[in-house]
Amino acid sequence: MEIPEWRPAFAAPNSTPTQVNKATEPGTLFEAAVSVSLQTVTKAEAVYVETRSRILKGTLAPGSAVNQEALAAELGVSITPLREALRRLKMEGLIRLEAHRTMSITPLTSRELNEMYAIRIELDPFAAGLAAGNVSEAQLEVINRLARQKAASDAVVQLERNRGFHRAVYSSCGNNALINLLEQLWDRTDRYRLILIRGELLRRSTFQQDHVDLADALTARKADLAARLVRAHIERSHARIASVMTARAADRGENAEQQTSSNR
C-alpha cells in the first residue's frame, strides 16, 4: 500500500483545514477512521495514523513482530517517516522497538488493563467534577451534541466517537496538566476499549445513555453527580473488558494471572 500525498481536498483555496475524517476517504489511508486536526499533513503523520489503525483493528496482532523495512515498503515510504511514527506509537505504549529494525506489537495484558484503569478511576471523575464548574456554554453545546450522536457501525469509528465525547468532557476541566495526563492514559487504553466497543455493537448498550446523563449533569453544573456518573461508567467498562479478556484467556487454556505474569 503506497501512501498518497495528503492534500485536504475538502478545503477551499486559501482556507485552513481544521479536521480530517478518515472514514470519508475510501481507498486511501483515510480509512484509518481517525480525526486529526492539522495545518499540514506529513508522511510521518500518515504512517502514524495507518499503523495505529492496523494495531487497533488487530491487523498487526498483539505480540507479533514486524520488520520495519518491510512495513515501510508496504506503506510506500522510506524508513525515516516510519521511525517518526513509531516513536509516537512507542510513547502510547502500542509498540516496542527491538534490535535489528524489528518492532513488536505490545500484547494486551490484564496487568496493564488494571493499572491503567486504577489511575483513570481517580482522574476521569476528578476531571468531570472540575468540568462541571469550568465548562463554557460553547463546550456544553459540543458535549451535548456528541453525547447524542448516533452510534457508528464500524468499531474503530465508534471508538473515536467515544473518545471524542470523553475528550470534550475532560478538556473542559480547566487543568492543562490533568488534560495531558488523561490524553496519555486514553491513548494507552484505546485497544482495550475497542474490545468493549466491538461487543457493544452486537447488542443494545447502556453506554450512550451514560453519555447523555453525564452531559445533562454538566449542563446542570452538578459536579458531584458528574464525578459519580463517570466513576460508575469507568467501573462498568473495566469490568466488561476484564471479563472478555478472562474468557479469551480461558479459551486459550490460560488464566488472567498467567497472562499477566508472562509479561512481567
Secondary structure, 3 states (H helix, E strand, C coil): CCCCCCCCCCCCCCCCCCCEEHHHCCCCHHHHCCEECCCCCCHHHHHHHHHHHHHHHCCCCCCCEEEHHHHHHHHCCCHHHHHHHHHHHHHCCCEEECCCCEEEECCCCHHHHHHHHHHHHHHHHHHHHHHHHHCCHHHHHHHHHHHCCCCCCCHHHHHHHHHHHHHHHHCCCCCHHHHHHHHHHHHHHHHHHHHHHHHHCCCCCCHHHHHHHHHHHHHCCCHHHHHHHHHHHHHHHHHHHHHHHHHHHHHCCCCHHHHHHCCC
